[in-house]
Amino acid sequence: MKRTTIMVDESLIYEIKQLAEQQNKSTASLIREALALYVTEQYKLAPPENPLLGLVGLGASPEPTDVRDGQDEAMLRDGIDPVYGWSVSNDRSG
């Protein structure tokens, strides 16, 4: 667990302390629970992009490619950008 400090209105802190007391919990555990629920709900609304999904179809090509002719290394060399490497898009902006 990581300790952090946040700024909260006094009236909200009072309400949190009241709820924690009613539920027989510590203020810290109630806040952690509330944050976890909030993050879970946000992920439901807009799931974070999974970086592994960028690999789907990475080797796909609109037309079949025959690499039996020994030209596979040349194709790889031609497909790599000297600065950005291989990319799934043509966007080199960053």
C-alpha positions in Angstrom: 0.0 0.0 0.0 1.1 3.6 -0.7 0.5 6.5 1.6 -0.8 9.7 0.0 -2.3 13.0 1.0 -5.4 14.6 -0.5 -7.2 17.9 0.1 -10.9 17.4 1.0 -13.6 19.8 2.2 -14.2 19.6 5.9 -17.9 18.8 5.4 -17.0 15.8 3.3 -14.5 14.6 5.8 -17.2 14.9 8.5 -19.6 12.8 6.4 -16.9 10.2 5.7 -16.1 9.9 9.4 -19.8 9.5 10.2 -20.2 6.8 7.6 -17.1 5.0 8.8 -18.3 5.1 12.4 -21.8 3.8 11.4 -20.2 0.9 9.4 -17.7 0.2 12.1 -14.8 0.8 9.7 -11.8 3.1 9.7 -12.0 6.3 7.7 -9.0 5.1 5.6 -10.6 1.8 4.7 -13.9 3.6 3.8 -12.0 6.0 1.5 -10.0 3.1 -0.1 -13.3 1.2 -0.7 -14.9 4.3 -2.2 -11.9 4.8 -4.5 -11.9 1.2 -5.6 -15.6 1.4 -6.5 -15.1 4.6 -8.4 -12.2 3.2 -10.5 -14.2 0.0 -11.2 -17.2 2.1 -12.4 -14.9 4.3 -14.6 -13.4 1.1 -16.2 -17.0 -0.1 -17.0 -17.8 3.2 -18.7 -14.6 3.5 -20.6 -12.4 0.4 -20.4 -8.6 1.1 -20.7 -7.1 0.1 -23.9 -5.2 -3.1 -23.7 -1.8 -2.6 -25.3 -1.8 -6.3 -26.3 -4.7 -5.7 -28.6 -2.4 -3.8 -30.9 -0.8 -7.2 -31.8 -4.0 -8.5 -33.3 -3.6 -8.7 -37.0 0.0 -7.4 -36.9 1.0 -10.0 -39.5 -2.1 -9.5 -41.7 -1.7 -8.5 -45.3 -4.4 -7.6 -47.8 -2.8 -10.0 -50.3 -1.1 -13.3 -49.6 2.7 -13.0 -49.4 4.9 -15.8 -50.5 8.3 -15.7 -48.7 9.6 -18.9 -50.1 11.6 -17.0 -52.7 14.1 -15.9 -50.1 13.0 -12.3 -50.1 11.6 -12.3 -46.5 14.7 -10.5 -45.1 14.5 -7.8 -47.8 10.8 -7.3 -47.0 11.6 -6.9 -43.3 14.4 -4.4 -44.0 12.0 -2.4 -46.3 9.3 -2.3 -43.7 11.3 -0.9 -40.8 11.7 2.8 -40.2 15.2 3.7 -39.1 13.9 5.8 -36.2 10.6 4.4 -35.2 11.1 0.7 -36.1 8.0 -1.3 -37.1 4.6 0.2 -36.6 1.1 -1.0 -37.0 0.1 2.4 -38.4 1.7 5.0 -40.7 1.5 7.7 -38.0 5.0 8.8 -37.2 3.9 11.8 -35.0 5.0 10.4 -31.8 
